[in-house]
């Protein structure tokens, strides 16, 4: 599953979240450069 969401300080740029069972990886788009993403962060168990 993949979904775009605006979760990085309300900057209006789409971010990426990918979930698999009990974990998810989130990649926030860099606020200064469109199309450039920060390193993925894994959340969950």
MDTraj code that builds the backbone (N, CA, C; nanometers):
import mdtraj as md
import numpy as np

residues = "UNK UNK UNK UNK UNK UNK UNK UNK UNK UNK UNK UNK UNK UNK UNK UNK UNK UNK UNK UNK UNK UNK UNK UNK UNK UNK UNK UNK UNK UNK UNK UNK UNK UNK UNK UNK UNK UNK UNK UNK UNK UNK UNK UNK UNK".split()
xyz = np.array([
    [0.0843, -0.1173, 0.0000],
    [0.0000, 0.0000, 0.0000],
    [0.0891, 0.1240, 0.0000],
    [0.0535, 0.2206, -0.0802],
    [0.1280, 0.3462, -0.0854],
    [0.0287, 0.4607, -0.0889],
    [0.0562, 0.5643, -0.0135],
    [-0.0353, 0.6781, -0.0115],
    [0.0429, 0.8070, 0.0024],
    [-0.0010, 0.9104, -0.0638],
    [0.0588, 1.0422, -0.0473],
    [-0.0164, 1.1183, 0.0605],
    [0.0543, 1.1942, 0.1396],
    [-0.0098, 1.2745, 0.2411],
    [0.0786, 1.3937, 0.2721],
    [0.0183, 1.5001, 0.3234],
    [0.0952, 1.6179, 0.3618],
    [0.1186, 1.6100, 0.5115],
    [0.2324, 1.5545, 0.5502],
    [0.2580, 1.5361, 0.6922],
    [0.3852, 1.6017, 0.7404],
    [0.4444, 1.6895, 0.6613],
    [0.5731, 1.7490, 0.6989],
    [0.5560, 1.8977, 0.7244],
    [0.5002, 1.9299, 0.8384],
    [0.4885, 2.0699, 0.8778],
    [0.3913, 2.1511, 0.7941],
    [0.3008, 2.0863, 0.7241],
    [0.2016, 2.1597, 0.6474],
    [0.2582, 2.2362, 0.5296],
    [0.3682, 2.1858, 0.4700],
    [0.4311, 2.2582, 0.3586],
    [0.3581, 2.2412, 0.2262],
    [0.2552, 2.1555, 0.2220],
    [0.1768, 2.1375, 0.1011],
    [0.2378, 2.0430, -0.0005],
    [0.3580, 1.9948, 0.0220],
    [0.4221, 1.9015, -0.0697],
    [0.3834, 1.7589, -0.0318],
    [0.3559, 1.6717, -0.1309],
    [0.3180, 1.5338, -0.0980],
    [0.4352, 1.4551, -0.0404],
    [0.4076, 1.3797, 0.0622],
    [0.5043, 1.2900, 0.1237],
    [0.4619, 1.1474, 0.0886],
    [0.5447, 1.0486, 0.1196],
    [0.5157, 0.9107, 0.0830],
    [0.5169, 0.8234, 0.2083],
    [0.4173, 0.7367, 0.2199],
    [0.4134, 0.6382, 0.3277],
    [0.3829, 0.5022, 0.2672],
    [0.4593, 0.4011, 0.3069],
    [0.4378, 0.2646, 0.2607],
    [0.4232, 0.1765, 0.3832],
    [0.3120, 0.1017, 0.3908],
    [0.2855, 0.0189, 0.5078],
    [0.2801, -0.1276, 0.4698],
    [0.3283, -0.2126, 0.5616],
    [0.3224, -0.3571, 0.5444],
    [0.2962, -0.4189, 0.6812],
    [0.1777, -0.4649, 0.7042],
    [0.1348, -0.5255, 0.8294],
    [0.1515, -0.4286, 0.9458],
    [0.2507, -0.4471, 1.0333],
    [0.2622, -0.3643, 1.1531],
    [0.3716, -0.2587, 1.1436],
    [0.4366, -0.2444, 1.0288],
    [0.5395, -0.1418, 1.0136],
    [0.5088, -0.0538, 0.8932],
    [0.5678, 0.0633, 0.8921],
    [0.5522, 0.1551, 0.7794],
    [0.6827, 0.2319, 0.7612],
    [0.7115, 0.2690, 0.6395],
    [0.8239, 0.3575, 0.6103],
    [0.7667, 0.4882, 0.5575],
    [0.8181, 0.5975, 0.6091],
    [0.7694, 0.7298, 0.5708],
    [0.8856, 0.8092, 0.5116],
    [0.8611, 0.8709, 0.3962],
    [0.9612, 0.9573, 0.3332],
    [0.9006, 1.0961, 0.3177],
    [0.9562, 1.1938, 0.3901],
    [0.9091, 1.3316, 0.3799],
    [0.9819, 1.4009, 0.2662],
    [0.9083, 1.4785, 0.1870],
    [0.9696, 1.5545, 0.0792],
    [1.0443, 1.6739, 0.1390],
    [1.1624, 1.6996, 0.0875],
    [1.2435, 1.8116, 0.1344],
    [1.1673, 1.9416, 0.1121],
    [1.1589, 2.0240, 0.2155],
    [1.0824, 2.1488, 0.2064],
    [1.1415, 2.2451, 0.1039],
    [1.2710, 2.2387, 0.0814],
    [1.3354, 2.3346, -0.0083],
    [1.3452, 2.2906, -0.1527],
    [1.3346, 2.1596, -0.1798],
    [1.3558, 2.1077, -0.3149],
    [1.2447, 2.0099, -0.3510],
    [1.1587, 2.0496, -0.4437],
    [1.0502, 1.9610, -0.4869],
    [1.1080, 1.8361, -0.5523],
    [1.0522, 1.7199, -0.5192],
    [1.0970, 1.5940, -0.5768],
    [1.2169, 1.5330, -0.5071],
    [1.2687, 1.5978, -0.4038],
    [1.3816, 1.5465, -0.3258],
    [1.3287, 1.5032, -0.1892],
    [1.3536, 1.3768, -0.1541],
    [1.2996, 1.3232, -0.0299],
    [1.4094, 1.2993, 0.0729],
    [1.3734, 1.3165, 0.2004],
    [1.4646, 1.2864, 0.3104],
    [1.4742, 1.1348, 0.3255],
    [1.5704, 1.0875, 0.4002],
    [1.5888, 0.9435, 0.4229],
    [1.4622, 0.8830, 0.4838],
    [1.4249, 0.7609, 0.4425],
    [1.3048, 0.6986, 0.4978],
    [1.3162, 0.6719, 0.6474],
    [1.2050, 0.6833, 0.7166],
    [1.1971, 0.6566, 0.8598],
    [1.1020, 0.5406, 0.8786],
    [1.1454, 0.4346, 0.9474],
    [1.0589, 0.3202, 0.9737],
    [0.9895, 0.3384, 1.1071],
    [0.8605, 0.3136, 1.1101],
    [0.7818, 0.3238, 1.2331],
    [0.7069, 0.1931, 1.2552],
    [0.6679, 0.1678, 1.3761],
    [0.5956, 0.0454, 1.4096],
    [0.6872, -0.0565, 1.4731],
    [0.6429, -0.1818, 1.4723],
    [0.7176, -0.2871, 1.5399],
    [0.8174, -0.3511, 1.4485],
])
top = md.Topology()
chain = top.add_chain()
for i, resn in enumerate(residues, 1):
    res = top.add_residue(resn, chain, resSeq=i)
    for name in ("N", "CA", "C"):
        top.add_atom(name, md.element.get_by_symbol(name[0]), res)
traj = md.Trajectory(xyz[None], top)
